Amino acid sequence: EVQLVESGGGLVQPGGSLRLSCAASGFTFSDHWMNWLRQAPGKGLEWVVNINQDGSETSYVDSVKGRFTVSRDNAKNSVYLQMNSLRAEDTAVYYCAKGGTVPIPADCWGQGTLVTVPS
Amino acid sequence: QTVVTQEPSFSVSPGGTVTLTCGLSSGSVSSSYYPAWYQQTPGQAPRTLIYNTNTRSSGVPDRFSGSILGNRAALTITGAQADDESDYYCVLYMTSAIWVFGGGTKLTVL
């Protein structure tokens, strides 16, 4: 069974940093793109970033470029999201998601971790 | 900037059929956008329904189907049930390897 478990969320002041982690199990982690998506309170889903199988390719939504960095450690079956210069508008539940064998931003989802940046 | 559009809300009667759509503010949706559909109930993580236009995710009943209708991607639910009452999101694959979600459709079953 695929499992994705996010951690690292919390309350952080504007301008601060946070590192999210996602531990994956139940599939061959190194074979899949991984994604981070988010959902602000009461709002819709937003794709944030993806990373390819060996970490050599990444793409970011414009609003986080230069502030967020995705990485992965295939030996630890984990993907990370380093978030710097956080803003109130980054407040959201952040989901880790597994990519599929065809382009798809989220084949399987974690339960999410809440990041709160007060205004 | 291209916007992905969805109906804000829709209602369907129990047992009925409903088609939700996903379009672009400029241009037509085709299979090359790899449209995917997600279902979400309040407080829960999203559930993957459809990907690659019309491929059902594992465990998704065949009451849910995806297609391209005209210039939009479509999600059709047949034999609607009470627990289909959810928010439904589509997402499209844009150039530069980014994904853009629509604003979601709130489906009411009544």
Interface residues (C-beta under 8 A of the other chain):
Chain A: N35 G44 L45 E46 W47 N50 E57 S59 Y60 V61 Y95 G100 V102 P103 I104 P105 A106 D107 C108 W109 G110 Q111 G112
Chain B: Y34 A36 Y38 Q40 A45 P46 R47 T48 Y51 N52 T55 S57 D87 Y89 V91 Y93 S96 A97 I98 W99 V100 F101 G102 G103 G104
